[in-house]
């Protein structure tokens, strides 16, 4: 593996001489090594690869990750991400701190929620342009959601289109500048002796932190291992997030969590892994076929999200009709496919 390690003379002079390397599991869009240097210290070497993208897209992902990690490096006190030690822009290589992951723990969510809030609070309006703005649902997503209802013969209450249009306006990331990880999923959160640190910032952006706090309710929408969190644990982690944010920024978290959850609901691309996003209308596939991502099917993910939005919008002034439609759609999906399973609980999260 050492011969294949992308470690040029400039990195050797800056970081040290690599003596041993181990290629680790990673996505097709990157290669990651654990490297022992001549001084016996460990570092992580990550190279962004084309992975089916054009070279320009890979360059963009590299720049985005490095920018996100450097912004995350502002954290006072315990870090929330590995430090960037050195980079080789031409080869799309970054050398990062090695993190010693403590592994499985039964009560993983409080530390995750605190670290997520600390990450989000690191940036502000002065950082506009340092990363792309968060990319949320579009008018095409809203139309696909309504088309799904029609395909399942579910009546669309009056006012739904107006509510969805207003929702898209409220989800505009322009006024918000929280540092979003982009994919804060199990495996991208490492439990260290100093707390949780996040890795893999290829989708880092600036926006409203609520779109990632919503992961607990909506079932971790960008993750292959969808999970449900309910009752007391959910209240605890949301309180930890909000308290941490308030302590760091001096103000309450802006926006409406119900909006963030509804935004994830109407995005068909949140039913499939990254490689398949932007290819077809994923919601249009649901009445015709069920398709799995990991061990959870698209219909199972969708039923969970519909139920969450229905529960959160009872009595909600701005999403009341969307909530009623969500409730009816959830019932229809279960009538058509009664074998659909609830999402696994958070206690079953995988560990890597």
N, C-alpha and C positions, 0 to 999 in steps of 0.2 A: 504493500500500500504506500510505502514511503516514496517510491518513484513517481506515483501518481499524485502525490500531495502538491497542490499549487502554491509553492512557497518559494518565491524568487529571492534574489540576493538582497533586494531592498528590505523585504520582510525579515530575512535572516539578520541583517544588521540592526533592525529596529527591535525585533521581538526576541531573537535568539535562534539557536541551531536546533532543528527538530531531530530527535533521536528515534522516537517510536510514534507510530500513528495507527489509529483504529477507525475504519470507516463505520459511521453510525447509520441507523435507519433514518431516512428523511423522505420528503416528498419527491416526485420526479422533477420538480422545479429547482432542486438544490442538491448539493453534496455536502456532507458534514463529517468532519473528522475530530476525534479527540487526540490531541498531540501532546506528547511528553517532550519537553525541551531539554537541552544539555544540562541546565541547572536544576533539573528534576521537577520543575513546575509544569502544570498542565494548562493548556489553552484549548479553545474550540476554534476550528477553522471552518468557515462556511463559504461555499462558492455557489453563487446563483447561476443556474444553468438555463438554457433556452427552454427545456421542458415542453417543447411544442410551440413555444412563442417565437416571435421574431427576435432578433438580437436587440432591437430597440426596446421591446417590451421587457426583456430580461434586464437591460440596463436600467429601465425605469424601476423595476422591482428592487434592484440592488440599491439604487439611490434612495428609494422610499424607506427601505429597512434601515439603512445607515442613518438617515435623518431621524427616523423614529427612535432608534436606540440612543442617539446623541441627545435628543430632547428628553428621553427617559432618564438619561444620566444626570439630569439636574436634581434628582431627588435628594433631599436632605435626610440624614438619618439612614435607615436601611435602604439599600437599593431596591428598585422595582424591576430591573432588567440588567443583563450583563453589560459591562463596560466594553466599549469599542477600543481595542488596543492599537490596531493598525488596519489599514485597508490597502488593497491593490485594485484600483478602479478598473484598469484595463482588463484584468482577469476576473473581475467581479468577486473578489475575495475579501472577506473581513475576518480579522482575528479578534476573538472575544474572550472575556473572562470565562474560565471553566467554573460551572456551578455544581456543587455537590448536592444532588437531589436526595432528600431523606426518604423518599418513597411514600408508601401507602399510609394514610391516616384516616381515622374514622370521621373526624370533624374537620373537613377540609375547607368548607365554605366561608367561615368567618375571616380567616386569613386572606382568602381569595378576594372577598368583598372589600376588605380594608386596602389591600394592595391595588385593586382596580380603581378605587376612589383616589388613592394617592397618585396613581399614574395619570388619571384624567385631570387632576388639579395642577399638573405641572406647567401647563401652557395657558395662554390668554390671548387677547386680541392682538397683542404685539407680535404674535407668532403667525399671523395670517400669511399664507403663502409658503410657509415652511414645509407643509405637506399638503396633498390634495384635500379638498373638502370631502367629508363623508358622502358616499353615494347611496341614497335611499330609494324608496319606491317612486315610480313614475306614473304618469297618467295611463300609460299602457298597462302597468300592473293593476291599477284600479279597474280598468276595463276587463282585463283577464279574470279578475275576481268576480265581477258581475256576470261575465260569460259562463263561469263555472256554475253559478247559481242557476242560470237559465238552462244549462246542459243537464242539470240534475232536477229540473222542473220545480225549483224552489222560487216562490214569488219574491220579488225584490221590493221591499217596502219603499214607499215614497220618501224622498229625502236622503236615500243612501248615496246617490251620486253627488249631491251637494255636500254631504258630510265627508265623503272621500276626497273631493276636490279641496275642501278646507283643510282636511288632514294633511294633504301633500304640502300645502302652504305652511302649516305649522311645523312640519318636519324639515323645512328648509334649513340646512346646516349653517347658512351664512352668518347668523348672529352668534354662533357658538364656536368655541375654540378649544374644547377639551381634547387632550391627546388620547385618541382611540387606538386600541391595539389592532382591531380589525378582525381578529380571529381568536378571542380569549377562551380557548377550549381546553379540555383535559389533554395533557401532554404539552401544552404551551404554557402551563403554569407549574413551575418547579418549587417544591417546598424545601427551603434551605434553613440553616440554623438561624438566619437573620430575618426569616419571613418569606413570603411568596415573591418570586420573581418571574416575569413573563419573558418568553422567547418567541422568535419568529414574527418579526414585525413587517413582513412583506406587504401587508395590507393596511399599515398604519395610516391614519388620517386625522383630520380635525373636525370636530362636530360636537354634538350633545352627548354627554356621558350616559344619559338615560338609555340610549340605544344598546349599550352593553350591559347596564344594570338589568335591562329587560331579559337578558339571557336566562336568569333564574326562573322567571315566570313562563317565558315562551318556549322553553325547552332547548336552549343552546342551539340556536338556529343555523349557525355555520359549522356545526360539529357533526361528525359521523355518529357519535355516541349521544344521541338526544336523551335528555333526562327530565324528570319532573321534580319540582320542589314545592311543597305545600305547607300550609299551616304555620306552626311556630318557627321552624327553620327559615322559612321564607321571610317572615316578619323580622327575624333576627338579622339576617344578612342585609336586608334593605335598610334597616335602622343603622347598622354598622356603616354601610356605604354613605348614607346621608349625613350621619354624625361626623364621619371622617372628612367628607367634603366640606361641611360647614366649618369644622375646626381649621381647615387649611385655607379656605377662601373667605371666611367671614360672611358667607351668604348661603341661602338654601339652594339646592339643586334646581336649576331652571327647567321649566317644561312639565309635561304630563306623561307619566309612565304608561298610561293607557294608550296614548298616541304612539309611543314607541312600540308597544306590543302590536297594535293594529297595523303599524307599518311593516313589521316582520310578517304578519299574517298574509298580507296581500302580495308579497313578493314570491312568485313562483320559483325564482332562482334559489331561494332559501330552502328548497326541497332537495337540492342536488349538490354534489361536490363541486368544487371550484372549476374543474376542467369542463364541466357541462353547462356552466352558467352562460347566459347570453346566446345559447344555441337555438333553443326552441321555447315555445310557451309551455312551461312545465305544468301550470295549473290546467291547461287544456288536456293534458295527458291523464289527469286524475280520473275522470269518468270512464276512460277507456282501458286503462291499465294501472296496476299498482307497481311501483318500482322502488327498490331498496337502495338505501345508502347506509353502509354499515349493516347493522342488524335491525334497523327500524325502517318501516315502509313509508312512502310518501303520504299515503292516506292516514296512517297512524300519527305522523307528525302533524298533519293538517287538522285532524280531529282535536288533538291536544290544543293547538293554537286557537282554533275556533272556540273551544270551551273557555280558554283563558280570556279572550276578548269579550265573549258573552258575559262572563262573570264580572269583569272589570267595568263594563259599560252600563250595567243596570243603574238607571237613574242619572246617567252621564248626559249632560246637556248637549254636548257636541258630537257624541258618537252613539246616541241612543238607537237610531235606525240600523247602524252598522252592527251594533250588538245584537239586535233582534234577528237580523239576517244571519249572523254568525251562529246563534243558538239553533236556528232552524236548519242551517246547513250541517251542523254537527249531528243533529238527530237524523237527517236524511242519509248521511254517510254511514251511520251505524245501522240504519234500516237496510240499506243496500248491501252492506258488508259487515254483518254482525260478528265476524271472526276477528275484527280489528282489535288489537291489544292496546291497553294504556301504555304510556311510556314508562320505562323502568324508572325507579326512584333514584335520587341522588346518592343513596348509599351504595348503589351498584356501579358507580363510575369506574371506568377502567384506569389502571395505573400502568405506566410504561417504564 
